[in-house]
Amino acid sequence: MPSIQQKFSIGYFILAFLGLFLIRTMFLVPQSENLSCCDFKTLLKAGKVADLGLGERTITGRLMTDGLEGLLPQARLKAFRQGGQGESRFVTVQLNDPTLIPALETAGTQFQGRIESHWLGTLLPWIVPVLVFVAIWEFLMRRMGTASGLMSIGKSKAKVYVE
């Protein structure tokens, strides 16, 4: 039969797992298909892309999946059509292309710039190692017990007996 300590730890694990699942579903963007730059330009000329977001590294948007025969390979068409009827989300790499903005304006596509936040990627390499070391320290302190911890170094265990 599991002890109360084990049940308590399992409960924390389940809560952490549920918390991560909720964060993933609520705050992360919906699943997008990857699209090559060449395919993106072909679809742009055909007028099949809409609502573009131009980031520092990526371009995201919606793809009209109707009438794509002949524009994309069959395997790519199948992947886009699995996402849903009528529209599908896509992402492609933002290249340093000076002709992109004039091509978007010529095609009459709605687009907007996005500022990409990098704070989480910058912060995680600093916080995760600290948390690992704190967890190891806590584990070792529990294993040593309260009487034999590091703070008891140098303390004499001799007893004085008075007659």
DAGIVEN-V809269 format. One record per backbone hydrogen bond with DSSP energy under -0.5 kcal/mol. NH is the residue of the N-H (numbers start at 0). CO is the residue of the C=O. E is the energy in kcal/mol with one decimal. If there is no record, write none. Layout:
NH;CO;E / NH;CO;E
//
This chain:
6;2;-2.2 / 7;3;-2.3 / 8;4;-2.1 / 9;5;-2.4 / 10;6;-2.1 / 11;7;-1.9 / 12;8;-2.2 / 13;9;-2.4 / 14;10;-2.4 / 15;11;-2.5 / 16;12;-2.4 / 17;13;-2.5 / 18;14;-2.4 / 19;15;-2.4 / 20;16;-2.1 / 21;17;-2.4 / 22;18;-2.3 / 23;19;-2.3 / 24;20;-2.2 / 25;21;-2.4 / 26;22;-2.3 / 27;22;-0.6 / 27;23;-0.9 / 32;88;-2.0 / 34;90;-2.2 / 39;35;-2.3 / 40;36;-2.4 / 41;37;-2.0 / 42;38;-2.6 / 43;39;-2.3 / 44;40;-2.1 / 45;41;-1.4 / 46;42;-0.5 / 46;43;-0.9 / 47;42;-2.6 / 49;61;-2.3 / 51;109;-2.5 / 52;59;-3.0 / 53;51;-0.5 / 53;111;-3.1 / 54;52;-0.8 / 54;57;-2.9 / 58;91;-2.8 / 59;52;-2.1 / 60;89;-1.7 / 61;49;-2.8 / 62;87;-3.0 / 63;47;-3.1 / 64;62;-0.7 / 64;85;-1.7 / 65;85;-0.5 / 67;64;-0.7 / 69;71;-0.6 / 70;67;-2.1 / 71;67;-1.3 / 76;72;-2.3 / 77;73;-2.4 / 78;74;-1.8 / 79;75;-2.1 / 80;76;-2.3 / 81;77;-1.3 / 82;78;-0.6 / 82;79;-0.7 / 83;80;-0.5 / 86;84;-1.3 / 87;62;-1.5 / 89;60;-2.2 / 90;32;-2.3 / 91;58;-2.4 / 93;56;-3.3 / 94;92;-0.7 / 96;94;-2.1 / 97;95;-0.6 / 99;96;-1.4 / 102;98;-1.7 / 103;99;-2.4 / 104;100;-2.4 / 105;101;-2.3 / 106;102;-2.1 / 107;103;-0.8 / 108;103;-2.0 / 111;51;-1.6 / 113;53;-2.7 / 115;113;-0.7 / 121;117;-1.7 / 122;118;-2.4 / 123;119;-2.5 / 124;120;-0.6 / 125;122;-1.3 / 126;122;-2.0 / 127;123;-2.4 / 129;125;-0.8 / 130;126;-2.5 / 131;127;-2.3 / 132;128;-2.4 / 133;129;-2.4 / 134;130;-2.3 / 135;131;-2.4 / 136;132;-2.5 / 137;133;-2.7 / 138;134;-2.4 / 139;135;-2.6 / 140;136;-2.4 / 141;137;-2.1 / 142;138;-1.9 / 143;139;-1.9 / 144;140;-1.4 / 148;145;-0.7 / 151;148;-1.5 / 152;149;-1.3 / 154;151;-1.4 / 160;158;-0.6 / 161;159;-0.5
//
